[in-house]
Amino acid sequence: MMNLFNIFDPSTSIFNYQLNWISTIIIIILFPNMIWILPNRINMLLFNISNNLNKEMLLLFKMKNLKSPSFIFITLFMFIFFNNFLSLFPYIFSSSSHMIFSFSLALPFWLFFIIMSIIKNLKNFIIHLIPLNTPILLAPLMTIIETMSIFIRPLSLSIRLTANLIAGHILMTLLNYNSMILFIMIIQMFLMLFELCVALIQSYVFSILSSLYSSE
């Protein structure tokens, strides 16, 4: 039996370079421009998803459509979902199952909005460190707890996305060893559908939580 974690190896047999990371941007290379220009089912599906996400994020930001940064998080959702979706296919590297992928997305967004909130409204940022109606004696302790919770947000986002995808890929690999058994094949089909839902949900959770953290 091969090592289960070989499926997450970013290196290829070509000079041992980490060329598998190219799969992160393969969706941009493979999709022709006509998909985005001419009306089609994929275009309409993406438009409906983007429109629904935009409505939810407008409620979070409490802004008008032109002033809301929701398009940033919609793009983030699409990028993560396409990578999650492609990683379900055989012989395609699962880049979104690596901490470096999810953390490199979570950290810049978190850092940008933290810096912007400090620059624009430092007083409001400090006020949010102390929950409402907190006793004076507990204020220093609550400030430390709230500060720690803010600093671990990018890490928690990254771990949530990575752990869910790793668990699904390992389970599919384990079932693949007995793929010739009819019962196992039926389970694999249901598991594939389940992992597709996980890929969609985790992309949604990542983008929504990122927008929620930024709106605070």
C-alpha positions as CSV (number, residue, x, y, z in Angstrom):
1,M,0.0,0.0,0.0
2,M,1.3,3.4,-0.9
3,N,1.6,6.3,1.5
4,L,-1.8,8.0,1.8
5,F,-0.2,11.4,1.9
6,N,1.6,11.0,-1.4
7,I,-1.5,12.6,-3.0
8,F,-0.6,15.9,-1.3
9,D,3.0,15.9,-2.5
10,P,3.6,19.1,-4.5
11,S,6.8,17.7,-6.2
12,T,6.7,15.9,-9.6
13,S,9.0,13.4,-11.1
14,I,10.4,16.0,-13.4
15,F,13.7,17.1,-11.8
16,N,11.9,16.9,-8.4
17,Y,10.5,20.4,-8.9
18,Q,7.2,21.5,-7.2
19,L,5.4,21.9,-10.5
20,N,2.1,20.7,-9.1
21,W,1.3,24.1,-7.8
22,I,0.6,25.1,-11.4
23,S,-2.8,23.4,-11.0
24,T,-3.8,26.4,-8.8
25,I,-4.1,28.6,-11.8
26,I,-5.0,25.9,-14.3
27,I,-8.7,27.0,-14.4
28,I,-7.6,30.3,-15.9
29,I,-5.6,28.6,-18.6
30,L,-8.2,25.9,-19.5
31,F,-11.3,28.1,-19.7
32,P,-11.6,29.9,-23.0
33,N,-12.6,33.6,-23.1
34,M,-15.9,32.7,-24.9
35,I,-17.2,31.1,-21.7
36,W,-17.2,34.5,-20.0
37,I,-18.3,36.5,-23.0
38,L,-21.2,34.6,-24.6
39,P,-24.4,33.7,-22.6
40,N,-24.3,30.0,-21.5
41,R,-25.3,27.8,-18.6
42,I,-22.0,28.1,-16.8
43,N,-22.1,31.9,-17.1
44,M,-25.7,32.0,-15.8
45,L,-24.8,29.7,-12.9
46,L,-21.8,31.8,-11.9
47,F,-23.9,34.9,-12.2
48,N,-26.6,33.5,-9.9
49,I,-24.1,32.4,-7.3
50,S,-22.3,35.7,-7.4
51,N,-25.6,37.6,-7.1
52,N,-26.8,35.7,-4.1
53,L,-23.4,36.0,-2.4
54,N,-23.4,39.7,-3.1
55,K,-26.8,40.1,-1.4
56,E,-25.6,38.3,1.7
57,M,-22.4,40.3,1.9
58,L,-24.2,43.6,1.4
59,L,-26.2,42.8,4.6
60,L,-22.9,42.2,6.4
61,F,-21.2,45.4,5.3
62,K,-24.4,47.5,5.5
63,M,-23.3,49.4,2.4
64,K,-24.6,50.3,-1.0
65,N,-23.7,48.1,-3.9
66,L,-21.1,50.5,-5.3
67,K,-19.3,51.0,-2.1
68,S,-19.2,47.4,-0.9
69,P,-16.0,45.3,-1.2
70,S,-18.1,42.2,-1.7
71,F,-16.7,41.5,-5.2
72,I,-13.3,40.8,-3.6
73,F,-14.9,38.0,-1.5
74,I,-17.0,36.7,-4.4
75,T,-13.8,36.4,-6.4
76,L,-12.1,34.6,-3.4
77,F,-15.1,32.2,-3.2
78,M,-14.8,31.4,-6.9
79,F,-11.1,30.9,-6.8
80,I,-11.2,28.5,-3.8
81,F,-14.2,26.6,-5.2
82,F,-12.6,26.0,-8.6
83,N,-9.5,24.7,-6.9
84,N,-11.5,22.5,-4.6
85,F,-13.6,21.2,-7.5
86,L,-10.6,20.4,-9.7
87,S,-8.8,18.6,-6.9
88,L,-11.6,16.0,-6.9
89,F,-10.5,14.7,-10.3
90,P,-7.8,12.0,-10.6
91,Y,-4.2,13.1,-11.3
92,I,-4.9,16.8,-10.4
93,F,-2.9,18.2,-7.5
94,S,-5.0,19.3,-4.5
95,S,-3.5,22.7,-3.8
96,S,-6.3,23.8,-1.5
97,S,-5.5,20.9,0.9
98,H,-2.3,22.6,1.9
99,M,-2.0,25.1,4.8
100,I,0.3,27.3,2.7
101,F,-2.6,27.8,0.1
102,S,-5.3,28.7,2.6
103,F,-3.1,30.7,4.9
104,S,-1.7,32.7,2.0
105,L,-5.3,33.7,1.2
106,A,-6.5,34.3,4.8
107,L,-3.5,36.3,6.1
108,P,-3.4,39.1,3.5
109,F,-7.2,39.7,3.7
110,W,-7.1,39.7,7.5
111,L,-3.9,41.9,7.7
112,F,-5.3,44.4,5.1
113,F,-8.6,45.0,7.0
114,I,-6.9,45.2,10.4
115,I,-4.5,47.8,9.1
116,M,-7.3,49.7,7.4
117,S,-9.5,49.7,10.6
118,I,-6.6,50.9,12.7
119,I,-5.8,53.7,10.2
120,K,-9.4,54.8,9.6
121,N,-10.9,54.4,13.1
122,L,-8.4,53.4,15.8
123,K,-10.9,54.4,18.6
124,N,-13.6,52.1,17.3
125,F,-11.1,49.3,16.8
126,I,-10.0,49.5,20.5
127,I,-13.6,49.7,21.7
128,H,-14.3,46.4,20.0
129,L,-11.7,44.7,22.1
130,I,-14.0,45.1,25.2
131,P,-17.4,43.5,24.9
132,L,-20.4,45.6,25.9
133,N,-21.4,45.6,29.6
134,T,-18.1,44.0,30.6
135,P,-17.2,44.7,34.3
136,I,-14.3,47.0,34.9
137,L,-12.3,44.3,36.8
138,L,-12.7,41.9,33.8
139,A,-11.8,44.5,31.2
140,P,-8.1,43.7,31.0
141,L,-8.7,40.0,30.8
142,M,-11.4,40.4,28.1
143,T,-9.1,42.7,26.1
144,I,-6.4,40.0,26.0
145,I,-8.9,37.3,25.0
146,E,-10.5,39.4,22.3
147,T,-7.0,40.4,21.0
148,M,-6.0,36.7,20.8
149,S,-9.2,35.8,19.1
150,I,-8.6,38.4,16.4
151,F,-5.0,37.2,15.9
152,I,-5.9,33.5,15.5
153,R,-8.7,34.2,12.9
154,P,-6.5,33.7,9.8
155,L,-5.1,30.5,11.3
156,S,-8.6,29.1,12.2
157,L,-9.8,29.9,8.7
158,S,-6.9,28.1,7.1
159,I,-7.1,25.0,9.4
160,R,-10.9,24.7,8.8
161,L,-10.5,24.7,5.0
162,T,-7.4,22.4,5.0
163,A,-8.6,19.9,7.5
164,N,-11.9,19.3,5.8
165,L,-10.4,18.8,2.4
166,I,-7.6,16.5,3.7
167,A,-10.1,14.3,5.4
168,G,-12.2,13.9,2.3
169,H,-9.2,13.2,0.0
170,I,-7.8,10.6,2.4
171,L,-11.1,8.8,2.7
172,M,-11.5,8.7,-1.1
173,T,-7.9,7.3,-1.4
174,L,-8.7,4.6,1.1
175,L,-11.8,3.5,-0.8
176,N,-10.0,3.5,-4.1
177,Y,-7.9,0.5,-3.1
178,N,-11.1,-1.7,-3.3
179,S,-12.7,0.2,-6.2
180,M,-13.6,-3.1,-8.1
181,I,-16.1,-4.1,-5.5
182,L,-19.6,-3.0,-6.6
183,F,-20.6,-1.9,-3.1
184,I,-17.5,0.2,-2.7
185,M,-18.1,1.8,-6.1
186,I,-21.6,2.9,-5.0
187,I,-20.1,4.4,-1.8
188,Q,-17.5,6.2,-3.9
189,M,-20.1,7.8,-6.0
190,F,-22.0,9.1,-3.0
191,L,-18.7,10.2,-1.4
192,M,-17.8,12.1,-4.6
193,L,-21.1,13.9,-4.4
194,F,-20.5,14.6,-0.7
195,E,-17.0,16.0,-1.3
196,L,-18.4,18.2,-4.1
197,C,-20.8,19.7,-1.5
198,V,-17.9,20.0,1.0
199,A,-15.9,21.9,-1.6
200,L,-18.8,24.3,-2.2
201,I,-19.6,24.8,1.5
202,Q,-16.0,25.3,2.6
203,S,-15.5,27.9,-0.1
204,Y,-18.6,29.6,1.0
205,V,-17.6,29.5,4.7
206,F,-14.1,30.8,4.0
207,S,-15.4,33.8,2.0
208,I,-18.3,34.6,4.3
209,L,-16.2,34.5,7.5
210,S,-13.5,36.6,5.8
211,S,-16.2,39.2,4.9
212,L,-17.7,38.9,8.4
213,Y,-14.3,39.6,10.0
214,S,-13.6,42.5,7.8
215,S,-17.1,44.0,8.5
216,E,-16.3,44.1,12.2
